[in-house]
Amino acid sequence: MSDAEHEYDESMMMMDEDEETALEIAALQQDLLPKPKKSPIYRKEGLSALLDEISQKGLEWIQRCDITSPAPIVVTKTEDDLERELQFYQQGLEAVMQARQKIQKAGVPFTRPDDYFAEMVKTDAHMAKIRQRLLSERKGIENAEEAKKQRELRKYGKKIQQEKLKGREDQKKAALDKVATIKKRLRSGDLGGADDFEIDVDSDDGAGSRPGKKGR
């Protein structure tokens, strides 16, 4: 291969690389540009035809078997599984009672024959496990609430006890201050009036009714 041909091949390769880079840059710029919004396709005639096709207005209720509950479900605590499942159960029970009356009115048999046996989707043992798990969860919630209540009661009792101890300490401090004042007056000879001492001399268990060694 001559030098001219070699230079031609290198120049072609460089052009190919530059072209690929340019295409990549253009693609990136195209992605960054805002895409035009597509207007929704609304074909009223076609939708109306499909709606009439799937509509069940012309069918009797016994062929539709749809029940709409008159009252919505109201759950105070959404995290309470037992209460939520109970609301679903009550709504389903009301729907079954309404459907039973309508089927009886239509004269269609719906009860299972006495000689017909079929296996349930979920066994009684499985349903018993589910019920036991729900009861255990409810018991755990009740125990947690009771423990929280006991902790609050203990905190309140501790606070009351601290207040009582503080009151006793204040009374003791006031009594000691009064005794210190009396001693100070005794040393200085200023006894003052009898009312200043505030001692009940008629009390049977008071300090003034039983003079000790110091009193004598």
C-alpha positions as CSV (number, residue, x, y, z in Angstrom):
1,M,0.0,0.0,0.0
2,S,1.4,3.4,-1.0
3,D,1.6,6.3,1.4
4,A,-1.1,8.2,-0.4
5,E,-3.5,5.3,0.0
6,H,-2.6,4.9,3.7
7,E,-3.2,8.6,4.3
8,Y,-6.6,8.3,2.5
9,D,-7.7,5.5,4.7
10,E,-6.7,7.4,7.8
11,S,-8.6,10.5,6.7
12,M,-11.7,8.3,5.9
13,M,-11.5,6.7,9.4
14,M,-11.3,10.2,11.0
15,M,-14.3,11.4,9.0
16,D,-16.3,8.3,10.1
17,E,-15.4,9.0,13.7
18,D,-16.3,12.6,13.4
19,E,-19.6,11.7,11.8
20,E,-20.4,9.2,14.6
21,T,-19.6,11.8,17.2
22,A,-21.8,14.4,15.5
23,L,-24.7,11.9,15.3
24,E,-24.3,11.1,19.0
25,I,-24.3,14.8,19.9
26,A,-27.4,15.3,17.8
27,A,-29.2,12.4,19.5
28,L,-28.4,13.8,22.9
29,Q,-29.6,17.2,21.9
30,Q,-32.8,15.6,20.5
31,D,-33.4,13.9,23.9
32,L,-32.9,17.1,25.8
33,L,-35.3,19.0,23.6
34,P,-38.9,19.1,24.9
35,K,-41.0,16.6,23.1
36,P,-44.3,17.8,21.5
37,K,-47.4,16.7,23.5
38,K,-49.6,14.3,21.7
39,S,-53.3,15.2,21.7
40,P,-55.5,12.5,23.1
41,I,-57.6,10.6,20.6
42,Y,-61.2,10.8,21.7
43,R,-63.6,8.9,19.5
44,K,-67.0,9.3,21.0
45,E,-68.8,7.1,18.6
46,G,-66.5,4.2,19.0
47,L,-66.5,4.5,22.8
48,S,-70.3,4.7,22.9
49,A,-70.5,1.6,20.7
50,L,-68.2,-0.3,23.0
51,L,-70.1,0.9,26.1
52,D,-73.4,-0.3,24.6
53,E,-71.7,-3.6,23.7
54,I,-70.5,-4.3,27.3
55,S,-73.5,-2.8,29.0
56,Q,-75.7,-5.1,31.0
57,K,-78.7,-2.9,31.2
58,G,-80.7,-5.2,29.1
59,L,-80.0,-8.3,31.2
60,E,-82.0,-9.4,34.2
61,W,-80.5,-9.3,37.6
62,I,-80.3,-13.1,37.9
63,Q,-77.8,-13.0,35.0
64,R,-75.8,-10.1,36.4
65,C,-75.9,-10.9,40.2
66,D,-74.5,-7.5,41.2
67,I,-75.1,-6.1,44.7
68,T,-74.2,-2.5,45.7
69,S,-74.0,-1.8,49.4
70,P,-76.2,1.2,50.4
71,A,-73.8,2.3,53.2
72,P,-70.0,2.8,52.8
73,I,-67.5,1.1,55.0
74,V,-66.3,3.3,57.9
75,V,-63.2,2.1,59.8
76,T,-62.0,4.3,62.7
77,K,-58.6,2.6,62.9
78,T,-57.3,1.5,59.5
79,E,-54.3,-0.3,61.1
80,D,-56.6,-2.5,63.1
81,D,-56.9,-5.7,61.0
82,L,-59.7,-7.2,63.1
83,E,-61.9,-4.2,62.8
84,R,-61.3,-3.8,59.1
85,E,-62.0,-7.5,58.4
86,L,-65.2,-7.3,60.6
87,Q,-66.5,-4.4,58.5
88,F,-65.8,-6.3,55.3
89,Y,-67.6,-9.4,56.8
90,Q,-70.7,-7.3,57.7
91,Q,-70.9,-5.7,54.3
92,G,-70.6,-9.1,52.6
93,L,-73.2,-10.5,54.9
94,E,-75.7,-7.7,54.0
95,A,-75.0,-8.3,50.3
96,V,-75.7,-12.0,50.7
97,M,-79.0,-11.3,52.5
98,Q,-80.1,-9.0,49.6
99,A,-79.0,-11.5,47.0
100,R,-80.8,-14.3,48.8
101,Q,-84.1,-12.3,48.7
102,K,-83.7,-11.5,45.0
103,I,-82.9,-15.1,44.1
104,Q,-85.8,-16.4,46.0
105,K,-88.0,-13.8,44.3
106,A,-86.8,-15.0,40.9
107,G,-87.6,-18.6,41.8
108,V,-84.1,-19.9,41.0
109,P,-82.7,-22.7,43.3
110,F,-79.4,-21.8,44.9
111,T,-79.0,-24.0,47.9
112,R,-76.6,-26.9,47.8
113,P,-78.1,-30.4,47.7
114,D,-77.7,-32.5,50.8
115,D,-75.8,-35.2,48.9
116,Y,-73.3,-32.7,47.4
117,F,-69.9,-32.5,49.0
118,A,-67.2,-30.1,47.8
119,E,-63.8,-29.2,49.3
120,M,-63.5,-25.6,50.5
121,V,-60.9,-23.3,49.1
122,K,-59.4,-22.8,52.6
123,T,-59.6,-25.4,55.2
124,D,-61.1,-24.9,58.6
125,A,-57.6,-25.3,60.1
126,H,-56.2,-22.6,57.9
127,M,-59.0,-20.2,58.9
128,A,-58.5,-21.1,62.6
129,K,-54.8,-20.1,62.2
130,I,-55.8,-16.8,60.7
131,R,-58.3,-16.1,63.4
132,Q,-55.7,-17.0,66.1
133,R,-53.2,-14.7,64.5
134,L,-55.7,-11.8,64.4
135,L,-56.6,-12.4,68.1
136,S,-52.9,-12.6,69.0
137,E,-52.2,-9.3,67.2
138,R,-55.2,-7.7,69.0
139,K,-54.0,-9.1,72.4
140,G,-50.5,-7.6,71.7
141,I,-52.0,-4.2,71.0
142,E,-54.0,-4.3,74.2
143,N,-51.0,-5.4,76.2
144,A,-48.9,-2.6,74.7
145,E,-51.6,0.0,75.6
146,E,-51.9,-1.4,79.1
147,A,-48.1,-1.3,79.6
148,K,-48.1,2.3,78.4
149,K,-50.9,3.2,80.8
150,Q,-49.0,1.6,83.7
151,R,-45.9,3.5,82.8
152,E,-47.8,6.8,82.8
153,L,-49.4,5.9,86.2
154,R,-46.0,5.1,87.7
155,K,-44.6,8.4,86.4
156,Y,-47.6,10.2,87.9
157,G,-47.2,8.3,91.3
158,K,-43.5,9.1,91.3
159,K,-44.2,12.8,90.7
160,I,-46.8,12.8,93.6
161,Q,-44.3,11.1,95.9
162,Q,-41.6,13.6,95.0
163,E,-44.1,16.4,95.8
164,K,-44.9,14.9,99.1
165,L,-41.3,14.4,100.0
166,K,-40.6,18.0,99.0
167,G,-43.5,19.2,101.2
168,R,-42.2,17.2,104.2
169,E,-38.7,18.6,103.7
170,D,-40.1,22.1,103.5
171,Q,-42.1,21.5,106.8
172,K,-39.0,20.1,108.4
173,K,-36.9,23.0,107.3
174,A,-39.5,25.5,108.6
175,A,-39.6,23.6,112.0
176,L,-35.8,23.7,112.2
177,D,-35.8,27.4,111.4
178,K,-38.4,28.0,114.1
179,V,-36.4,26.0,116.7
180,A,-33.2,27.9,115.7
181,T,-35.1,31.2,116.2
182,I,-36.3,30.1,119.7
183,K,-32.8,29.1,120.7
184,K,-31.4,32.4,119.5
185,R,-34.0,34.2,121.6
186,L,-33.3,32.1,124.6
187,R,-29.6,32.9,124.3
188,S,-30.2,36.6,124.0
189,G,-32.8,36.6,126.8
190,D,-35.5,37.9,124.6
191,L,-38.2,35.3,125.3
192,G,-41.1,37.5,123.9
193,G,-44.7,36.5,124.3
194,A,-46.0,33.0,124.7
195,D,-47.7,33.2,121.4
196,D,-44.3,33.7,119.6
197,F,-43.3,30.1,120.4
198,E,-46.6,28.6,119.0
199,I,-46.4,25.6,121.4
200,D,-49.6,23.9,122.5
201,V,-49.0,23.3,126.2
202,D,-52.3,21.5,126.6
203,S,-51.4,18.9,124.0
204,D,-50.9,15.4,125.4
205,D,-48.3,14.4,122.9
206,G,-46.6,17.7,122.3
207,A,-43.1,18.6,123.3
208,G,-44.2,21.1,125.9
209,S,-46.4,18.5,127.9
210,R,-43.4,16.1,128.5
211,P,-40.3,18.0,129.5
212,G,-37.2,16.0,129.0
213,K,-33.7,16.4,130.5
214,K,-33.1,19.5,128.5
215,G,-36.4,21.0,129.5
216,R,-35.7,20.4,133.2
